Amino acid sequence: MRLIFAAAIVPLLFSSIHGQAGEIFDEIRFGGSGLIDSDSSKDRGFVGSAEVFFAPFDSSEDGLNKVLSPRAQVGVSGGASATDQIYVGVNWHLPIGETFFAEAGIGGTVHNGSLESGDGPRLGCRLLFRENVVLGVKVKEKVSLMATADHSSHANICDGPNDGITHAGLAIGVKF
C-alpha cells in the first residue's frame, strides 16, 4: 500500500512545486477492483490502484489527432491478499459524445507474485504484458467515474505456467 500512496503523492508534490501539472501530468486515478478468478488463483479480496497519466503526446484538441495521441501511464496495484504490480504503458482515449468515453491501453508490469508454484496465480516470469480497457462517464468537467478491466500475462514467451491476472473494478479520475 505504500507504493500506491507514493504513486499518488509524487505527482501532486511535483505539481505544487513546479505549478505546471497540466503541462506534464494529465490525470490521476484511484480505483478498487477484484480478481476475476482462475482455477489456480488464491489471490482474494480488494485490489487498490493508483495511476498517473501524462499529457498526450500530441495535445491538439481537434478530432482524429486527439484520438490517435496516446498518453503514457504509470501505476501500482495491490492488496493484502493479492499480487502487487507496478506497471507502465500507453493509453488511447476515445470520446463518445460529450459525456462518455472508452479507453484501451497496453504496456508491461513487474509483480511480486508466484512464478512456478505457491498460493497465488502461477505467472511464469517476473515481467508481464499488461492490457487494460475502460468505459467512463464525466461527472464533472475534471472528474470521471470509470468501469475498468485489466489483464497481465506473459503471452507464452516465458517457460513455465501462464495463469495470468485479470481484475475488474471501478475508478475515479481527476484531470489537472
Steps between C-alpha positions, in 0.01 A plus 500: 500500500800730545560472125144616429543797734835591342360481146216729602700758694804546271313675214310717746823611669665558164208708376492716813875563475504579129142621444491337156298184561282551192804516274660178628225304675154459353311295758525300821276201574417292805311176475391180660447165339485128558672210333301312240570146620709237330518135611844536660464846651489551874513880464199641679339819617529867415770620259572872518665696222648843437596625154656810351437592137738739327387764250422353154790474256311736266282729708304653212130502577366432152325178396715213380827640642353482849393137454830388344722664766560265791583593857780332695382332819679394820315310772505265795247248625488263792319378804545304821421166330584587140802517271659847499591659165682806371415576137561738210329533165326716246126569489270621224191704590189495278230757583143376447300819482551768765453281808622144435836355393685174446870425541737220413861462602800270478826481689699293744504417869730356763343308790582327828278195439575130464698387197478118496310402816342651807172645617439762231469474126806329347636767269813338350722811490542826688429733203158476334303670226203707626187606311214711632160629390281772650143623452444834666268789562592860579315598818654849509730686262814355661360192680413163344364169626614187318441126474842340452650165402862397462688181421866410553676191364816403312328392175689167510841655431639381836542141609267387772136559586300795371194532724486876453329757720172666401325772704168681457391800704424870529724809499467874539719734296586864555646705215756770570 
